Amino acid sequence: MNSYKYFENRDCRYYPCHEMPENKGINCLFCYCPLYALKDCPGNHRYTEKNGKSIKICTDCTFPHEEENYERIIKILSGLDL
């Protein structure tokens, strides 16, 4: 396990923030999802409407917390025009 790709903060007051499959840890590196602003991110999200605005709901998404998705997230972010 590479610490630049993965770390787990079991002392966080929000840990665990998502239910993960059995025998899987939570990668806290992307605690705030860097893909949240993307309309078509690869995670498990849905949209709801509130006060006439569309709001992205990521409660059931574990994509940024799965260790094996680090490279994919970095690749997606590398292609963004920031």
Sequence and secondary structure as in RCSB ss.txt:
>XXXX:A:sequence
MNSYKYFENRDCRYYPCHEMPENKGINCLFCYCPLYALKDCPGNHRYTEKNGKSIKICTDCTFPHEEENYERIIK
ILSGLDL
>XXXX:A:secstr
  TTT    TTSTT SSS   TT     TTSS TTTT TT SS  EEEEETTEEEEE TT  GGGSGGGHHHHHH
HHHTS  
